[in-house]
Structures are given as structure tokens and as C-alpha cells.
Amino acid sequence: MTCQHLQETTEPAPLSAYEDGCPQCAAAGFRSWVHLRLCLSCGLVACCDSSPRRHMTAHHAADGHPVMRSFEPGESWRWCYEDEQLG
């Protein structure tokens, strides 16, 4: 069964440019991000949990936005942090 957060999400436009990878990593001078994620609450683009700084999980912890999706070409899966469910 799909959680309510996954059912209610829409996709906002990205808030920042991401051509150079994770905007937070790039701003701090790091180039060691792995994959990008998109917050489906606010449009933040950030790096994944396989990346050293895990900016998307940090964003969830700080702002409580429940669902993100892969922002990699050809991928459309979503993850709900609240219910720990893939959608």
C-alpha cells in the first residue's frame, strides 16, 4: 500500500541550477556528490545518501518535507522519509 505522502505529492520546478551537481556541495567547493534528488515539497535539488554530505536527508531533517524523488535522468522513483516507503 502506498503512503498518503506519496499519493499527495506533485512535482515543483527545481529551485536551483543543478548542471554542476549538488548546489550545496558546489557552493562549499565540493565535487564529490553521487546522485541528485528533488524535494517534492519545495523543489530543492540536493545530493543523495550515497554522497558524503547527504544534503537531501539533511533537508528533510531540518524542514520536515516528507517526499523526494530521484533527479537522475531516466529515473522517477520517489521516497517518503516519514513512512520509509518507496513509491
N, C-alpha and C positions, 0 to 999 in steps of 0.2 A: 504494500500500500504506500502511496506517495504522501509525504507530509504536507500539511497546509501551506507552509512557506514555499515549497517548490511549486505548488499549484497556483499560488497567487503572484508569482514573480512576473515582471515584464523586463524588457531589456532597455536600459537607458543608453544614451550615447556616451562614449568614453569621455571622462573629464580632462584627460591629459593626452599629450602626444606619447606614443609608445614605440616609435620607429627605432629608437636606440635601446629598447628593452624596458626594464622596470624603471619608471620615472624616479622613484625614491632612491633606488640603487645608483642611477646615473647622477642624480643631484649630489650624492655623497662621494662620487668618484669611483664607485664600484662597477665592475663589468661581469660579475660572477653569478648573475641570475640564471635560472634554468628555464622555467616556463612562465607565461603570463596568465593572470586571472583577471576577471572583470566582476566588480561588485554589482549585483543586480538591484541594489537599493539606491546607490548614488552614482555609479559609473566610474568609480576609482579603478585604475589599472595598476596592478601590483604583482610582485613575484610570488611563486608557489612555495609550498613547504619543502620541496627538494632544494630550494635556493637557500644560501646561508642566512639571509636576513628575514625570510618568511614574512614579507610585508603584508600579504593578504590576510593571513591569520592574525597578525598584529592589528590590522584594521578592524577585523571582526571583534577582537577583544576590547578595543578602545571604543568602537562605535555601536557594537551590537547588531550590525547588519547581518541577517541570517544566511543569505544565499549568494554564492558566487558561481561563475561558470568559467570553464576553460576559455582562454582567449587565444588559443593556438589555432592556426589555420586547419580547417577540416574537422575540428572538434566542437561539440556542442553540449557536452555533459555539464551538469550542474551539481553543486554540493551544498547541502544545508548543514551549517555548523550547529544549529540548535538541536536538530534531531539526528545528526550524524547519518544522513541519508543521501545517497546518490540519486540523481533524477535525470 
